């Protein structure tokens, strides 16, 4: 079966699993996942499962990405902060919907590889920073101070304070909290300056490594 046909089947699976946001489904239909996996895993690109990528990291399960994107209620004028560029697949999905994606990756080789693939794919609304995601978007271009949406693709011990600071009023952040198989996806909404937390169910991501001592 052609990759294009496999993409259509995957989108049908996502819809059957409860993904109703048309923009999210259209993004999955538009982005070729086979371009963001290792060559030896291209034949498995459209299985609804995580797959290994370089540097002992993984590309997330499509359904989990779709769930998080749907929970974010993405809009065309959103500016999104993404923690964990990885192979760039989620970055591409987000960039198909929103105005800008600012993506942080601590592993330089992963970021540079993703940047190459995404630029070859024609994306011009994705910006990159190599560094510790706990610090958020600082000393980087564009010089955004806050973001309407933040998505974290790694399991944190707690909610990083800098990310709360960079979440705009009325914005939404999704972040897995916990270790190993005990992670819970948290949705944080900024309301009158306060962080309102909702737990959204179990999940499993690679650890969110903190390079600083105080998380700031």
NORTAFEN-V534392 format. One record per residue. N is the residue number from 0. RES is the residue in one small letter. D_CENTER is the distance of its C-alpha to the mean C-alpha in whole Angstrom. Layout:
BEGIN
N|RES|D_CENTER ; N|RES|D_CENTER
END
This chain:
BEGIN
0|x|28 ; 1|x|26 ; 2|x|22 ; 3|x|23 ; 4|x|24 ; 5|x|22 ; 6|x|19 ; 7|x|21 ; 8|x|22 ; 9|x|18 ; 10|x|18 ; 11|x|21 ; 12|x|20 ; 13|x|17 ; 14|x|19 ; 15|x|22 ; 16|x|19 ; 17|x|19 ; 18|x|16 ; 19|x|19 ; 20|x|17 ; 21|x|18 ; 22|x|16 ; 23|x|13 ; 24|x|15 ; 25|x|17 ; 26|x|13 ; 27|x|13 ; 28|x|17 ; 29|x|17 ; 30|x|14 ; 31|x|16 ; 32|x|14 ; 33|x|17 ; 34|x|17 ; 35|x|14 ; 36|x|15 ; 37|x|18 ; 38|x|22 ; 39|x|23 ; 40|x|20 ; 41|x|20 ; 42|x|23 ; 43|x|20 ; 44|x|17 ; 45|x|18 ; 46|x|18 ; 47|x|16 ; 48|x|15 ; 49|x|13 ; 50|x|15 ; 51|x|16 ; 52|x|15 ; 53|x|17 ; 54|x|18 ; 55|x|17 ; 56|x|14 ; 57|x|12 ; 58|x|10 ; 59|x|9 ; 60|x|11 ; 61|x|11 ; 62|x|12 ; 63|x|10 ; 64|x|7 ; 65|x|10 ; 66|x|11 ; 67|x|8 ; 68|x|8 ; 69|x|12 ; 70|x|12 ; 71|x|11 ; 72|x|14 ; 73|x|12 ; 74|x|15 ; 75|x|16 ; 76|x|17 ; 77|x|14 ; 78|x|13 ; 79|x|9 ; 80|x|9 ; 81|x|5 ; 82|x|7 ; 83|x|7 ; 84|x|7 ; 85|x|9 ; 86|x|11 ; 87|x|9 ; 88|x|8 ; 89|x|5 ; 90|x|6 ; 91|x|9 ; 92|x|9 ; 93|x|8 ; 94|x|11 ; 95|x|13 ; 96|x|13 ; 97|x|13 ; 98|x|15 ; 99|x|13 ; 100|x|10 ; 101|x|10 ; 102|x|8 ; 103|x|10 ; 104|x|11 ; 105|x|14 ; 106|x|15 ; 107|x|17 ; 108|x|18 ; 109|x|14 ; 110|x|13 ; 111|x|17 ; 112|x|16 ; 113|x|13 ; 114|x|15 ; 115|x|18 ; 116|x|16 ; 117|x|14 ; 118|x|18 ; 119|x|20 ; 120|x|18 ; 121|x|19 ; 122|x|16 ; 123|x|17 ; 124|x|15 ; 125|x|12 ; 126|x|13 ; 127|x|13 ; 128|x|14 ; 129|x|15 ; 130|x|16 ; 131|x|15 ; 132|x|12 ; 133|x|15 ; 134|x|16 ; 135|x|14 ; 136|x|15 ; 137|x|18 ; 138|x|21 ; 139|x|19 ; 140|x|19 ; 141|x|19 ; 142|x|20 ; 143|x|18 ; 144|x|19 ; 145|x|17 ; 146|x|14 ; 147|x|14 ; 148|x|11 ; 149|x|8 ; 150|x|5 ; 151|x|6 ; 152|x|5 ; 153|x|9 ; 154|x|12 ; 155|x|14 ; 156|x|18 ; 157|x|18 ; 158|x|16 ; 159|x|16 ; 160|x|19 ; 161|x|18 ; 162|x|14 ; 163|x|17 ; 164|x|19 ; 165|x|16 ; 166|x|15 ; 167|x|18 ; 168|x|20 ; 169|x|19 ; 170|x|16 ; 171|x|13 ; 172|x|11 ; 173|x|9 ; 174|x|10 ; 175|x|11 ; 176|x|15 ; 177|x|17 ; 178|x|18 ; 179|x|19 ; 180|x|19 ; 181|x|20 ; 182|x|16 ; 183|x|16 ; 184|x|13 ; 185|x|14 ; 186|x|14 ; 187|x|15 ; 188|x|17 ; 189|x|19 ; 190|x|23 ; 191|x|26 ; 192|x|24 ; 193|x|23 ; 194|x|20 ; 195|x|21 ; 196|x|19 ; 197|x|19 ; 198|x|18 ; 199|x|16 ; 200|x|17 ; 201|x|17 ; 202|x|14 ; 203|x|14 ; 204|x|11 ; 205|x|13 ; 206|x|14 ; 207|x|13 ; 208|x|16 ; 209|x|18 ; 210|x|20 ; 211|x|22 ; 212|x|24 ; 213|x|24 ; 214|x|20 ; 215|x|21
END
